[in-house]
């Protein structure tokens, strides 16, 4: 069975909205801005279903903050992979961050664009 190419999904999470962009892994095409969605579970489920039509393998990245951690807990609860991204200039003091907490934190990502 051939290995499927993942779709990398960037989420800018705020209290009332989530901005969404995605890029196909290994593709030369630029990232595609999807738009904004709501923050309810049904909005996130609809986004996941829509993106699964592109690839069964989704990898999410979102900022380490109060809204990002809520999203992280929900996505891992529905068995989706994700990375919490922490800006090196702004350290997050959150009980979920730290050794043995089970929350992956990426301190920097390569520029995509």
N, C-alpha and C positions, 0 to 999 in steps of 0.2 A: 504494500500500500504506500503510495507516495506521501511524503511529508508535506503538510499544508503550510503555506506561508502565513505568519501571523499578521494581524492588523494591530498597529500600535495606536492607542487612543489617548489623547491628551485632554484632560479635564481641568478647567479653571472654575473651581467651586466657590460659590458665594452663598449667602444665607437664603436667597430666594431663587437664584438661577445657577445653572451650570453651563458654561460655554464648552462646546465639543469640537475637536478636530481629530482627524485620523490620517494615518499614512500606512501604506502597505510595506511590510518588511521586505527588503531586498529590491524594491522598485526605485526607479529613477524619477518617478513622478513626484511632484511636490505634495506636501500635506494638504488635505482638503478640510476647509472649515465647514462644519455641518450647521452650526447655529447654536442657539440657546434652548435649553430644556428646563423644566421645573425640577424641583428637588424631591418630589414625592417618589416613593418606591415604584409606583406604577409608571412614572415618567422614565425612571432608570431602566426598568424592565423593558419598556418599549424601545429604548435606545439599544439595549443589548440585543434584542430580537432583530432590530434593523441592521446592526453591525454584523451579527452572525450570518446574515445573508452574503456578506463579503468574504468572511472566513470563519471557520469554527473556532479558530485560535485567536483570542483577543487578549491584549496586554494593556492594562490601564495605567496611567501615571497621573497623579494629582498632588497638589501642594499639601505639605504638612501643616495643618491648622485645625481649628475646631470643626469646620465644615468638612475638611478632607478626611478627618478620622472617622466621622460619622459615615461618610461614603465608603471608606475602607472596610469598616465593619460590615456594612450591608453587602458590598460586592464579594467579600470573602465568605459571607454567609450563604451566598447563592453560587459558590464555587467558581468565581471569576478571579483571574490573576491580576494583581495590581502592585504598583510601587508607589510609596509615599515619597515625594520629592521635597527635600528641605533646602531652602536657599541658604548658602553658606554665610551670607551677610546677616541673616536673621535666624538666630537659633531659637528653636521652639522648645519651651519648657512644658512638656506634656507627659503625664504619667505613662503613656504608651510608648514613649521613646526611651530606648535604653537596652542594654544587654539583657537577653532573656525574656523580653516582652513579646516577641513574635511578630513585631511590626517592622518590615523591611524599610529602611530609610536610605534613599540615594541622595548624597549631598551635592552632586552636580551631574548634569547630562550634557552630551555633546550638542552643539547647535544644529538644529535641523532647518534647512531652508535654502 
